[in-house]
Amino acid sequence: MIHLTAADNSVTFVVRVQPRASRSGVVGEFEGALKVRLAAPPVDGAANEELIRLLAKLFDVSRAAVELISGATNKNKVVRVNGRGLDEATRKISAALKDKSNGSA
């Protein structure tokens, strides 16, 4: 299960990224983190920008609402999504994981 922390209308969680994938998307859970594949390479912040774009779309928020808190150069990153509470974030992540398990992600 993905560990989410909520505070002040935001949610914080760990993301495990796999850059240079054939396409970007949520692929599952890895040791309590949301596992995400990114088509972008980990060069000049391209993978981080792709992650922010992907999470903004997933949570239906602007890109400015997604913050990379730590891990800019690591596979494990801590991300904060502003404007989403714990219940809504849990629903969005669950839906993305369910879509993936049904083969439509």
N, C-alpha and C positions, 0 to 999 in steps of 0.2 A: 504494500500500500504506500502511496506517495504521502510523505509527511508535509503538511501545509501548516503554516503559522499565520494567524490573522491578527492585524492591529490597525486601527484607524482607517477603516475602509480600504485596506490593502491586504494582499496575501503574499507570503514569502515562501519559497520552496527551492529545492536543489534540482538542477537539470544536468543530466549526463548527455553530452553531445558526441556525435560521431560525424565529423566533417568529411567532405568529399564523397558523399553518398550519391547514388544515382538520382535521387529526388529527396526533397525535404518533407518531413512529417513526423508526427508522434508515433513511436513504435512500441512503447510499453513502459514498464517500471524496472528499475535496476537499483537494488539495495536502498529503497526508500526515495529514489530520485525519479523524476520524469525522464525517460529516455527518448531522445530526439535525434533523428538523422538530418543532416544539413547538406545540401548540394554544394554549398560554397566551401572553398578551401580555407584553412586556418591561416590566411595571409592578410596582413594589413587590416585586420578587424572584419574581414568579409564574413566569416562564420558567425561572429557576434551580431553583426547587422542582420544576417539571415535569421538568426535565432530570435531577435527582437521582432522582426517582421512576422515570423511564424506565430510567436506567442501573442502578439497584438491581434492577429486574425483569430486565433483560437479563443481568446477571451473577449473578443469584440470590443477592444479599446484602441485608442490611438497609440502609435509607436512611442510617443512621449510618456505614456502611462506605464511603459515597461522599462524597468531599471535593472541593469546588471550590477549587482551589489559587490560580488567578488568572483574571482576565477576567470578573469578576462583572457588569460593565456593557458588555462587548464581545461580538461575535458569535463570536470565537475564545476558547475557555476551556481552561484546563489542569485536568484532572480526575484524581484518584487514587482507585482502587478498592482498598480493603484486603481482604485475605482471598482474593485470587486471584493466582495466579502467571502468568507469561508464557504458558505453553502453554495453560492453561485460558482465559485472556482472549482469546488468539488464536482458539481454537476457538469461543468464544461470539460474537465479532465476525464471524468468517467465516460462522457459521451465520445470523446476522442479515442479513448482506449477501446470502447465498445465498437466503434466504427472500424478500428484497426483489426479487431478480432473477427469482424464480419467480412474483412477483405476489401472494404470500400475506402480505406484511407490511403 
